[in-house]
Amino acid sequence: MAHVKVSIVHDEFGEIVSVSCLEVANVIVLPKERQSVFVTDVDEKSIENLILTHRVDSSRRSLVSP
């Protein structure tokens, strides 16, 4: 399984708002107020479901399954 670098925008509770694959395009992700950006490597096949299956744990700087 190939891993790709993604940029994940999440709210203050860790709920994922959007996911952008950084290896496909050269993008700059700008979060709205009360949102943050988390950059990590994930399995390429899991990108489309991350918003439904995971959240961001800011204290551990990782993705977690609720």
ZIDA-V226400 format. One record per backbone hydrogen bond with DSSP energy under -1.0 kcal/mol. CO is the residue of the C=O (numbers start at 0). NH is the residue of the N-H. If there is no record, write none. Layout:
BEGIN
((CO NH) (CO NH))
END
This chain:
BEGIN
((1 43) (3 41) (4 21) (5 39) (6 19) (7 37) (8 16) (8 17) (9 35) (10 13) (13 55) (14 10) (17 8) (19 6) (24 26) (31 34) (35 9) (37 7) (39 5) (41 3) (42 45) (45 48) (46 49) (48 51) (48 52) (49 53) (54 63) (56 60) (56 61) (61 56) (63 54))
END
